[in-house]
């Protein structure tokens, strides 16, 4: 019995030694925990753009309106001289011109004066006025008209019965009633001829409905207007211009017709000195991880990676989004069997038009596990190789989108008698958004647009 116990006591250390030796030679098998879930940013950032709505009229148009509206009898009544009356008649078409942000009005008239039974012959002359015009916050055009003189020389002094009068002084004395008549009539008739609020409301509400740009691609233009801006009225080269800008978010969507949002009411008019005239259309390119995996897998799977004399083979690869990063899940065998996680940030290069995953590194939980059991794996080439292979060339896709936008926006029917015409000049990078199953890249086509009223 004593001999048996002694034999057992000698055998146990031997077994432990063999077991420990076997364990020290076994390759490790590690299963890392996936990164903790992080919240996603809900949507791509949006960039405002300006839809330009030029409204203009020629001075011929204004003259036509005024000549139809202003009566022939301009003034009949007393003067500053007791007992002396004057009769002023329009004697031809009113001439309108525009320069240096002023409107100029020239009214041909005849003027006759009477004193009791005495009367002078009618004298033909022209009265000249100039006007400034502005748009008020209530969408109305307001004018201020000033008398600037007579275009014809008058006799310094004439006699009428027992009186000796100065015709120029008499003519200039009756400019105030003519000026008031002209001022009221100009403001009223221009507002009737050019109802600014009505015209802008047409654009505002028409722009909120999705517009089919291209049937073949099923491409839609969606515009979300935000505010209306108005720069000062311009009067130059015999044309009067009002520049209206509608700030908005514009996006081109490919697929089924987007739902029309509840209509946004026309906001108050915002008066500004100037506004940016560029119009941007967002173009979203969705890159699904399954497509990126299909590109990277032939370049990475079943490839050997060595470090410190040890070799691992990459047997599986998967990608998904988490917060603002892309998670790369890899499975290896060889000197190290296991599942590990790396993360990286997507980056779009506007020069090469390529999407890549940068700053690829082991997730903290994976790194902690490897430090305990296989630190050599942290220093291998797997990180840099994965980063090198995770990229996708978007140049052709973006060029196709730009060409589609250019073709589509050349002339868009927003509503009856309302056209949107534009010209795309450049393509700019917008935002990159990580989602669970894809990366969304947003770029903008940028150019100029204008609304045409037909």
ZISUL-V667533 format. One record per residue. N is the residue number from 1. SS is DSSP state (H for helix, E for strand, - for the rest). PHI is phi in whole degrees, -180 to 180 (999 if undefined). D_LAST is the distance of its C-alpha to the last C-alpha in Angstrom with 1 decimal. Layout:
N/SS/PHI/D_LAST
N/SS/PHI/D_LAST
//
This chain:
1/-/999/116.7
2/H/-64/116.7
3/H/-66/116.0
4/H/-65/113.0
5/H/-61/111.4
6/H/-67/111.9
7/H/-66/110.3
8/H/-64/107.2
9/H/-64/106.9
10/H/-80/106.8
11/H/-75/104.3
12/H/-61/101.6
13/H/-59/100.9
14/H/-65/100.8
15/H/-63/98.2
16/H/-61/96.1
17/H/-64/96.3
18/H/-64/95.1
19/H/-62/92.3
20/H/-64/91.1
21/H/-64/91.4
22/H/-64/89.3
23/H/-65/86.7
24/H/-68/86.4
25/H/-94/85.6
26/-/-75/83.0
27/-/-77/79.3
28/-/-74/77.2
29/E/-127/74.6
30/E/-125/72.0
31/E/-123/69.2
32/-/-79/66.8
33/-/-80/64.9
34/-/-66/61.1
35/-/-58/59.2
36/-/-64/58.7
37/-/-63/55.3
38/-/-119/52.8
39/-/-71/49.6
40/-/-92/46.3
41/-/-68/43.3
42/-/-70/40.9
43/-/-156/37.6
44/-/-65/36.0
45/-/-67/35.1
46/-/-114/31.4
47/-/-117/29.8
48/-/-70/27.0
49/E/-138/24.0
50/E/-121/21.1
51/E/-93/17.4
52/E/-86/15.9
53/E/-123/13.1
54/E/-80/12.9
55/E/-124/11.9
56/E/-147/13.0
57/E/-148/13.7
58/E/-86/16.1
59/H/-68/19.4
60/H/-64/18.9
61/H/-62/16.1
62/H/-64/18.7
63/H/-61/21.4
64/H/-64/19.8
65/H/-64/19.5
66/H/-68/23.0
67/H/-67/24.6
68/H/-78/23.4
69/H/-95/24.7
70/-/-86/28.0
71/-/-70/30.9
72/-/-75/33.4
73/E/-80/36.3
74/E/-93/36.0
75/E/-160/39.5
76/E/-146/42.8
77/E/168/45.8
78/E/-78/48.5
79/-/-122/48.9
80/-/-74/51.1
81/-/-98/54.0
82/-/-61/55.9
83/-/86/55.6
84/E/-99/52.9
85/E/-119/49.6
86/E/-135/46.4
87/E/-125/43.7
88/E/-116/40.3
89/E/-121/37.8
90/E/-71/34.4
91/-/-124/35.1
92/-/153/31.8
93/-/-71/28.2
94/-/-76/27.6
95/E/-97/26.8
96/E/-121/24.7
97/E/-139/24.8
98/E/-139/24.3
99/E/-164/26.7
100/-/54/28.6
101/-/65/26.5
102/E/-122/27.5
103/E/-99/25.8
104/E/-117/28.2
105/E/-122/28.6
106/E/-120/31.0
107/E/-113/32.1
108/E/-76/34.4
109/E/-136/37.1
110/E/-118/40.4
111/E/-130/43.2
112/E/-126/46.4
113/E/-122/49.2
114/E/-136/52.0
115/E/-142/55.3
116/-/63/57.2
117/-/-89/57.8
118/E/-100/56.6
119/E/-148/53.1
120/-/-90/51.7
121/-/-64/49.5
122/-/-67/45.8
123/E/-109/44.9
124/E/-90/41.5
125/E/-158/40.1
126/E/-128/36.9
127/E/-101/36.4
128/E/-116/34.5
129/E/-134/32.8
130/E/-131/30.9
131/E/-140/29.0
132/E/-101/28.2
133/E/-136/25.3
134/E/-148/25.0
135/E/-101/23.3
136/-/-91/25.8
137/-/-60/26.3
138/-/-92/25.2
139/-/73/21.6
140/-/-102/22.4
141/E/-94/22.3
142/E/-119/25.9
143/E/-120/27.2
144/E/-124/30.7
145/E/-110/31.6
146/E/-126/34.8
147/E/-77/36.6
148/E/-120/37.5
149/E/134/39.6
150/E/-105/40.1
151/-/-91/39.2
152/-/-122/42.3
153/-/-78/45.9
154/-/-114/47.8
155/-/-59/51.5
156/-/-62/53.3
157/-/-156/55.3
158/E/-134/55.5
159/E/-105/57.9
160/E/-138/57.1
161/-/61/60.2
162/-/-82/62.4
163/E/-96/59.7
164/E/-118/58.7
165/E/-124/55.2
166/-/-110/52.8
167/H/-57/49.4
168/H/-64/47.5
169/H/-65/48.7
170/H/-64/47.8
171/H/-62/44.2
172/H/-72/43.7
173/H/-72/45.3
174/-/-102/42.6
175/H/-70/39.6
176/H/-60/39.5
177/H/-64/38.5
178/H/-67/35.9
179/H/-62/34.6
180/H/-65/34.4
181/H/-59/32.6
182/H/-66/30.1
183/H/-62/29.6
184/H/-63/29.1
185/H/-70/26.7
186/H/-61/24.6
187/H/-61/24.2
188/H/-67/23.5
189/H/-73/21.0
190/H/-68/19.0
191/H/-65/19.0
192/H/-70/17.9
193/H/-74/15.1
194/-/-129/13.9
195/-/-72/15.1
196/H/-57/15.4
197/H/-63/17.0
198/H/-63/14.7
199/H/-67/11.6
200/H/-69/13.9
201/H/-61/15.5
202/H/-59/12.4
203/H/-68/12.5
204/H/-57/16.3
205/H/-79/16.9
206/H/-66/14.5
207/H/-68/16.1
208/-/-82/19.5
209/-/-97/19.2
210/-/-56/20.5
211/E/-117/18.1
212/E/-73/19.8
213/E/-92/19.5
214/E/-148/22.2
215/-/-68/24.0
216/-/-63/27.1
217/-/-93/27.8
218/-/55/26.5
219/E/-97/24.8
220/E/-122/22.7
221/E/-105/20.9
222/E/-117/22.0
223/E/-126/20.9
224/E/-114/23.2
225/E/-73/21.8
226/E/-119/24.7
227/E/-152/23.8
228/E/-117/21.3
229/E/-118/22.4
230/E/-135/21.4
231/-/-92/22.9
232/-/-57/24.0
233/-/-63/21.8
234/E/-117/22.0
235/E/-129/22.5
236/E/-145/23.2
237/-/50/23.0
238/-/61/21.5
239/E/-135/18.5
240/E/-112/18.2
241/E/-126/16.9
242/E/-124/17.1
243/E/-103/17.4
244/E/-112/17.2
245/E/-119/18.9
246/E/-107/19.2
247/E/-74/22.5
248/E/-159/22.8
249/E/-103/24.9
250/E/-121/23.1
251/E/-144/25.0
252/E/-102/24.9
253/E/-119/27.1
254/E/-107/28.7
255/-/139/30.1
256/-/-62/29.5
257/-/-60/26.4
258/-/-65/27.0
259/-/-69/27.6
260/-/-78/25.0
261/-/-74/26.7
262/-/-58/27.0
263/-/-62/23.9
264/-/-92/24.5
265/-/-66/23.9
266/-/-64/21.8
267/-/-82/24.5
268/-/-65/25.5
269/E/-74/23.8
270/E/-107/25.8
271/E/-88/26.1
272/-/-134/27.0
273/-/-76/27.8
274/-/-163/25.9
275/-/-149/24.8
276/-/-67/24.8
277/-/-107/21.6
278/E/-74/22.8
279/E/-118/21.3
280/E/-117/24.0
281/E/-115/24.1
282/E/-76/27.5
283/E/-122/29.2
284/E/-100/32.4
285/E/-110/35.2
286/E/-96/38.0
287/E/-113/41.4
288/E/-80/44.0
289/H/-62/47.6
290/H/-63/48.7
291/H/-73/46.8
292/H/-65/48.2
293/H/-66/51.7
294/H/-63/51.4
295/H/-75/50.8
296/H/-80/53.6
297/H/-57/56.2
298/H/-61/57.4
299/H/-89/57.8
300/H/-121/59.8
301/-/-69/61.6
302/-/63/65.2
303/-/-98/65.4
304/E/-91/68.3
305/E/-128/68.2
306/E/-114/71.4
307/E/-164/72.7
308/-/54/76.3
309/-/79/77.6
310/E/-107/75.9
311/E/-132/73.3
312/E/-123/70.7
313/E/-119/68.4
314/E/-82/64.9
315/E/-100/64.9
316/E/-152/61.7
317/E/-147/58.4
318/E/-143/55.8
319/E/-135/52.8
320/E/-160/51.1
321/E/-94/49.3
322/E/-152/51.0
323/-/66/49.4
324/-/-106/47.9
325/E/-125/50.2
326/E/-98/50.8
327/E/-97/54.2
328/E/-111/56.1
329/E/-99/58.9
330/E/-125/61.5
331/E/-121/64.7
332/E/-127/67.6
333/E/-144/71.1
334/E/113/73.8
335/-/-71/75.5
336/-/-145/73.3
337/E/-96/72.1
338/E/167/69.4
339/E/-125/65.9
340/E/-137/64.2
341/E/-128/60.9
342/E/-123/59.0
343/E/-133/55.7
344/E/-155/53.1
345/E/-108/49.7
346/E/-71/46.7
347/E/-143/45.1
348/E/-107/42.1
349/E/-96/42.5
350/-/-67/39.2
351/-/-78/41.1
352/-/-91/42.5
353/-/60/40.0
354/E/-113/43.0
355/E/-100/43.8
356/E/-135/47.5
357/E/-112/49.9
358/E/-105/51.7
359/E/55/54.8
360/E/-70/56.4
361/E/-154/59.6
362/E/-66/61.9
363/-/-62/61.1
364/H/-58/63.6
365/H/-69/65.4
366/H/-65/65.8
367/H/-61/67.0
368/H/-63/69.5
369/H/-66/70.9
370/H/-69/71.2
371/H/-61/73.0
372/H/-79/75.7
373/H/-127/76.2
374/-/-152/74.5
375/H/-62/73.5
376/H/-60/73.6
377/H/-69/70.5
378/H/-68/68.5
379/H/-100/69.2
380/-/-78/68.2
381/-/-95/65.2
382/H/-64/63.4
383/H/-62/61.0
384/H/-65/59.9
385/H/-69/59.7
386/H/-61/57.5
387/H/-60/55.2
388/H/-65/55.0
389/H/-90/54.1
390/-/-88/51.5
391/E/-151/48.3
392/E/-144/45.3
393/E/-82/43.1
394/-/-106/39.4
395/H/-56/38.0
396/H/-68/36.8
397/H/-63/35.3
398/H/-71/33.3
399/H/-65/32.2
400/H/-62/31.0
401/H/-66/29.0
402/H/-63/27.5
403/H/-64/26.6
404/H/-65/25.0
405/H/-63/23.0
406/H/-63/21.9
407/H/-66/20.9
408/H/-72/19.2
409/H/-88/17.1
410/-/-56/15.8
411/-/-159/12.6
412/E/-118/12.7
413/E/-84/10.7
414/E/-78/11.6
415/E/-164/10.3
416/-/-59/8.3
417/-/64/4.5
418/E/-140/6.1
419/E/-115/7.5
420/E/-108/10.9
421/E/-119/12.2
422/E/-146/15.9
423/E/-140/19.1
424/E/-86/22.5
425/E/-110/25.4
426/E/-137/28.4
427/E/-122/30.2
428/E/-125/32.2
429/E/-77/34.9
430/E/-105/34.3
431/E/-132/37.0
432/E/-124/39.8
433/E/-124/40.9
434/E/-87/44.1
435/-/-126/44.3
436/-/-62/47.1
437/-/-112/46.2
438/E/-159/43.7
439/E/-116/42.4
440/E/-104/38.7
441/E/-111/37.3
442/E/-113/33.9
443/E/-124/32.1
444/E/-123/28.8
445/E/-86/26.3
446/E/-126/25.1
447/E/-166/22.3
448/E/-124/19.2
449/E/-134/15.8
450/E/-152/12.7
451/E/-94/9.6
452/E/-115/6.2
453/E/-92/3.8
454/-/-99/0.0
//
